[in-house]
Amino acid sequence: MNIVLLEPEIPSNTGNIARTCVCTNSRLHLIRPLGFSLSEKQLLRAGMDYWHLLDVTVYDDLNDFITRAHPERIWYATTKGKQTYADVAYRPDDYIMFGKESAGIPEEILKVHKKECIRIPMGMSLRSLNLSNSAAIILYEALRQQGFPGLETEGELHYETYVEN
């Protein structure tokens, strides 16, 4: 899967999303302008020690992204979508785009791609969820639909078992 952040502004959100991408074998695409430096402490701290494992590409602008990435299908995460993120069938090579924290994806892009707009249901009159939470929610639904390819789905307990007397 591919996560696309269009002009992200908050380094800790991008760092959290980067960590999620590493943990899910997903690629991260960052479209400038970025509201931070890629060496910023908050960004690196949120991504923990996973940065060397991250598959990330930075683009100069949206046109550069389209030209270089050649996305076949993009889902646009927005509060303005008519369908929920769970209403669509994701494919392994899909891209899920998120807009900047302060404004989301520009409406001129959304108008052209109405059928590809998806939303996360929320309470009435609320603006939006945190960007990194939104990315995790939608990405994990896409991966669930595909059977969590390449991911560990079972864990092992490592604590002592206490026997009741």
N, C-alpha and C positions, 0 to 999 in steps of 0.2 A: 504494500500500500504506500501511498504518497501523501504526505501532509504538506500543504502549501500555506505559508503565512505571508499575506500581502501587507507590507509596511508595518510589521509589528513594532510596538512602542515600549513595552515593558520587558526588561531583560529576564526577570525571574519567570515570567510566563513562557518565554521562548526556551529558557533553560529546562523548565519542567516538561515542555513538549518534546524537546530534544531527548530527554531521558526516556520518555514514553516511546519515542520512535526507536531508540536503541533496544528497549525491552520487547518491542513487537516486530523487530526486523523491518521497520518501515523507513522510507527515505524522507528527509526533511528538505523542503525548498523554501528559501527565504528571498523575498522580493523587496529590494530597496525602494525608498529609503528606510533604513532601520533606525529606530529611536535609541540606539545604543551601539557601542563598539563590540565586536565579537570577542574581545579580550576583557570585557567588563566583568568585575568580580561577582556581581549578582547573577549574571548569566552562567558563569562557570560553576558557581556554588550550586545553583539549582540543577544543573546537569550532572552534578557529582563527578565521579571519576570515570564517566562513560564517554567523554568527548572524543577520545581516540577511536572509539567504536562507531561513532555516528557517521552515517552516509548523508552528507549535507552539501547542497549547492546553493550559492548565492547568485542572484540575478540583478542586473542594473535596474530593470523595470518590468512591467507586465509583458511588454512585447518581447523582451529578451527571454523571459521565461517561456512564452509560447514558442518562440523560435528554437530555443535550445532543448527544451524538455519534450516537445512534441506530444503533449497530453492528448490521449484519445478521448477521454471522458473526465470531466471535472464536475464535482458536486460542490455547490456553493452554500456554505453554512451561514444562515442568516435568520434573524428574527422575523423577516418579512416573507419567509417561505410558506407555501400553501400545504406542503406535505412534510411529515415528520421524517427524521433521519432513519427510522425503522420501517418506513413505507417503501424504501427503494432496495433493489438488489445490487449489491456491490460486487465488483470483479477485482481480482488481485492487482491489476495494473491501474486501478482508478486513482484519481487525485481528489483530495478533499481540501477545499480552500477556505481559509478563515481570514477575515479582514482585521484591520488594526483595532485595538481595544477601544479607542475613543469614538470610532465612527462606523466600524464594520466594513463590508465590501461596498464600494460605491454603487449607487442605484443604477447608474448607466450600464454597469456590467450586469446587474441582476435583471434588469428589464429585458436584456437580450437572451438571458438564460433562465427564464421563469420555470421551465420544466425540470431544471437541474438544481433548483433552490430547495434546500432542506432546513428544517428547524428542529430545535429541541423544545418540547412542550414545557411551558412555565406558567406560573401564576399570572393573573391578569395585571396589566399596568406595570409590569416589571421590565426593566431595560434589557438585561442579559445576564447570563452566567459568566463566570471567569473563563477567559480564553483557554487556559490549559485544561480546565475541567471539561469544557465543551469539546476540545480536540480528543480527549481521552474517551468520553462517552461515545462519540460518533465512530472513532477508530475501532474501539472494541466491538461495537455492533457489526461493523464491516468484517472484522476478523471472525466474530462468532458465526456469521452467515457462511463463512468459508471453512469452518471447522478449525479455526486457530492454526493455520498452516505453519509448521516449523516451530511452534511454541510448546513448551512443557505445559501439559494440562493436568498433571497429577503431582502432588508433593508428598513428602515423607515427614512424619512427625519425628522430632529428635529429642523429646523430653522423656524423663523417666515416668513409668506408669506406677501410680501409687495404688496399693491394694488396701481396700477398706477391711477393717477387722470386724 
